[in-house]
Amino acid sequence: MSRPETYQIHALCQGWRECDASYVLYLTLLGHTVRLPYFFWILTPEGGGAPILVDTGFLEGHYQSRYPGFEAFRRPRDLLAPFGLGPTDVGTVILSHLHWDHFAANRLYSSADFHLQRKEIDFWRSPESDYPFLRHFTGEMGDAEGLEGEGRLHLLDGEAEIADGVTVHPTPGHTPGHQSVRVRTEEGWAVLAVDAAYVFRSLESMIPPGIHVRADEALHSLDLLKDLADRPHLIFPGHEAEILKKFPETHPGVRRVV
């Protein structure tokens, strides 16, 4: 019997900005400034197979139009280079949700298949999402529809296996179709919470992320993240500044977290 596949998980940091703490923890520590890093992730198989990307990152123009104070920007292609990859070499991308910082660089990955919850794209297509506050955070819906037309956007209805040792699980609240990623590692099952939890304290204190559509669903998703991971330290939130301190860079902007 072949050995089950395990993966290394690497956080790819595109830079950071300063923001109010209530942005990352709902109605908590208002008036306190915190650092908000922006990550996407790469899963590299221990057996030497094809890596899997979780989210796409974004391009320089995307952050400049939103956050002029953004610091230390790194391009997706520079963060992928240490793995011997260019964006066109990526074959599989898991999309956690369709907010701009997780989806805006999708056009770079011209050979990739993308995996997204159907509930996510349906929400952004519906009148329910037609409010400036909600739309402010989304990527280009035309890009999602373009991928769908090309047959490269695979819409999921709940939990699914993307590859041996990599599964996705709906964790709504931040957005209605948000999904987190469970990954088999040498240390056990790890979970990329992505934006179901921006920071570790979300999980410790059961506080939703500052940006969410449904608070009750966000809280339920925090419980699910804890159930999916073998140990608490194997859950990785999507905007946690402690990741920058806890894990040394293996290359500029790249940190192996497990």
C-alpha positions in Angstrom: 0.0 0.0 0.0 1.4 3.4 -0.9 2.1 5.9 1.8 -0.5 8.7 2.1 0.7 12.0 0.7 1.8 14.7 3.1 2.6 18.3 2.4 4.7 21.2 3.6 2.8 24.4 4.0 4.4 27.7 3.1 3.0 31.2 3.8 3.7 33.7 1.0 3.6 37.2 2.3 2.9 40.0 -0.2 3.4 42.8 2.4 1.4 44.5 5.1 -0.4 47.7 6.2 -1.4 49.2 9.5 -5.1 49.1 10.4 -7.4 49.4 13.4 -7.6 46.3 15.5 -11.4 46.2 15.1 -10.7 45.3 11.4 -9.3 41.9 12.4 -11.4 41.3 15.6 -15.0 42.5 15.4 -15.6 45.5 17.7 -12.5 44.7 19.7 -9.7 47.0 20.8 -11.1 50.0 18.8 -8.5 52.7 18.4 -5.5 50.3 18.6 -3.4 49.9 15.5 -2.1 46.5 14.4 -0.1 45.2 11.5 -2.2 43.3 8.9 -0.1 41.1 6.6 -1.5 39.7 3.4 -0.8 36.0 2.6 -1.5 33.4 0.1 -0.2 29.9 0.5 1.5 27.0 -1.4 1.3 23.3 -0.5 4.3 21.3 -1.6 4.0 17.5 -1.6 6.6 15.7 0.4 6.5 13.0 -2.4 7.6 15.5 -5.0 4.3 16.0 -6.9 2.8 19.1 -8.2 2.3 22.0 -5.7 -1.2 23.4 -5.0 -1.8 27.1 -4.5 -4.4 28.4 -2.0 -5.5 31.8 -3.4 -3.7 33.9 -6.0 -2.5 37.0 -4.3 -2.8 40.3 -6.1 -0.8 42.8 -8.3 0.8 46.1 -7.5 -2.1 48.2 -9.0 -4.6 46.4 -6.8 -3.2 47.5 -3.5 -2.2 51.0 -4.7 -5.8 51.8 -5.6 -7.0 50.8 -2.1 -4.2 51.2 0.5 -1.4 53.7 -0.4 0.3 53.0 2.9 0.9 49.4 2.0 4.5 48.3 2.7 7.0 45.7 1.4 5.0 44.6 -1.6 6.2 41.4 -3.3 4.9 40.1 -6.6 3.3 36.6 -6.8 5.9 35.5 -9.3 8.8 36.4 -7.0 7.2 34.5 -4.1 6.8 31.4 -6.3 10.3 31.5 -7.8 12.0 29.7 -4.8 9.8 26.7 -5.6 11.0 26.6 -9.2 7.6 27.9 -10.4 6.2 30.7 -12.5 2.5 31.5 -12.3 1.9 29.7 -15.6 3.4 26.5 -14.1 0.7 26.3 -11.4 -1.9 23.6 -12.2 -4.3 23.8 -9.2 -5.6 26.8 -7.3 -8.0 26.6 -4.4 -9.9 29.8 -4.0 -11.0 30.4 -0.4 -13.4 33.2 -1.5 -13.7 36.1 -4.0 -12.3 39.0 -2.1 -9.8 41.0 -4.1 -6.7 40.1 -2.1 -7.4 36.4 -2.5 -8.4 36.4 -6.2 -7.2 39.5 -8.0 -4.1 37.9 -9.6 -6.0 35.1 -11.1 -5.1 36.0 -14.7 -1.4 35.2 -14.0 -2.3 31.5 -13.6 -3.3 30.8 -17.2 -2.8 27.0 -17.0 -4.5 26.4 -13.7 -7.8 24.9 -12.7 -9.6 26.8 -9.9 -11.8 25.3 -7.1 -14.4 27.5 -5.5 -17.7 26.9 -3.6 -20.7 27.4 -5.8 -22.4 29.3 -2.9 -19.6 31.9 -3.1 -20.1 32.9 -6.7 -23.9 32.6 -6.5 -23.9 35.2 -3.7 -21.8 37.7 -5.6 -24.1 37.3 -8.6 -27.2 37.8 -6.6 -29.0 41.0 -5.5 -28.2 40.1 -1.9 -24.7 41.3 -2.4 -25.5 44.5 -4.2 -24.3 46.9 -1.5 -21.2 49.2 -1.8 -19.9 48.0 1.6 -19.9 44.3 0.4 -18.7 45.0 -3.1 -15.8 47.1 -1.9 -13.9 43.9 -1.0 -14.6 41.8 -4.0 -12.4 41.0 -7.0 -13.4 41.3 -10.6 -16.5 39.1 -11.1 -15.8 39.2 -14.8 -12.6 37.2 -14.2 -14.5 34.5 -12.4 -17.0 34.3 -15.2 -14.2 34.2 -17.7 -12.6 31.2 -15.9 -16.0 29.5 -15.8 -16.5 30.0 -19.5 -13.0 28.5 -20.2 -14.0 25.4 -18.1 -11.3 26.2 -15.5 -13.5 27.1 -12.6 -14.8 24.1 -10.8 -17.7 24.8 -8.5 -18.0 22.8 -5.4 -21.1 22.0 -3.2 -19.7 21.5 0.2 -16.7 19.4 1.4 -14.5 18.0 -1.4 -11.1 16.3 -1.9 -8.9 18.3 -4.2 -6.0 15.9 -4.0 -4.8 13.1 -1.7 -4.3 14.8 1.6 -6.0 18.1 0.7 -9.7 18.7 1.3 -11.8 21.9 1.4 -14.5 22.6 4.0 -17.2 25.4 3.9 -16.5 27.9 6.6 -19.0 30.7 5.9 -19.5 33.9 7.8 -16.8 36.1 6.4 -18.4 35.5 3.1 -21.3 33.1 2.4 -19.2 30.7 0.4 -15.9 30.9 2.2 -13.9 27.7 2.4 -10.9 26.6 4.4 -8.4 24.0 3.5 -7.4 20.9 5.5 -3.9 19.5 4.7 -2.2 16.3 5.8 1.3 17.1 7.1 4.0 15.1 8.9 2.7 16.7 12.1 -0.9 15.8 11.5 -3.9 17.5 9.9 -3.4 21.2 9.6 -5.9 23.8 8.5 -5.6 27.0 6.5 -8.4 29.0 8.1 -7.7 31.8 5.5 -10.3 34.5 6.4 -12.6 32.4 8.6 -10.1 33.7 11.2 -7.9 36.7 10.6 -5.8 36.1 13.7 -5.2 33.5 16.4 -7.2 35.5 19.0 -10.3 34.9 16.9 -10.1 31.2 17.7 -8.9 31.7 21.3 -11.7 34.3 22.2 -14.3 33.2 19.7 -14.5 36.7 18.0 -15.5 36.9 14.4 -13.2 38.7 11.9 -14.0 42.4 11.6 -15.3 41.9 8.1 -18.1 39.4 7.9 -21.6 38.9 6.3 -23.0 36.6 9.1 -21.7 36.7 12.6 -23.4 33.5 13.7 -22.0 31.5 10.7 -18.6 33.0 11.4 -18.7 31.7 15.0 -19.8 28.3 13.9 -16.9 28.2 11.4 -14.4 28.9 14.2 -15.7 25.8 16.0 -15.3 23.8 12.8 -11.7 24.9 12.3 -10.8 23.6 15.7 -12.5 20.2 14.9 -10.7 19.9 11.6 -7.1 20.4 12.9 -5.3 17.7 14.9 -3.8 20.3 17.2 -4.5 24.1 17.8 -1.0 25.1 16.6 -1.8 23.6 13.2 -4.5 26.2 12.4 -3.2 29.1 10.4 -5.3 32.3 10.2 -5.2 34.4 7.1 -3.8 37.8 8.4 -1.9 36.9 11.5 1.2 39.1 12.1 2.6 36.6 14.6 3.4 34.3 11.6 6.0 36.9 10.5 7.6 36.7 13.9 7.3 33.0 14.7 8.5 31.5 11.4 11.8 32.6 9.8 12.0 33.5 6.2 13.4 30.7 4.0 13.4 33.2 1.1 12.2 36.8 1.0 8.5 36.8 1.9 8.4 32.9 2.2 7.9 31.1 5.5 7.5 27.4 6.0 4.8 27.0 8.7 4.7 23.2 8.9 
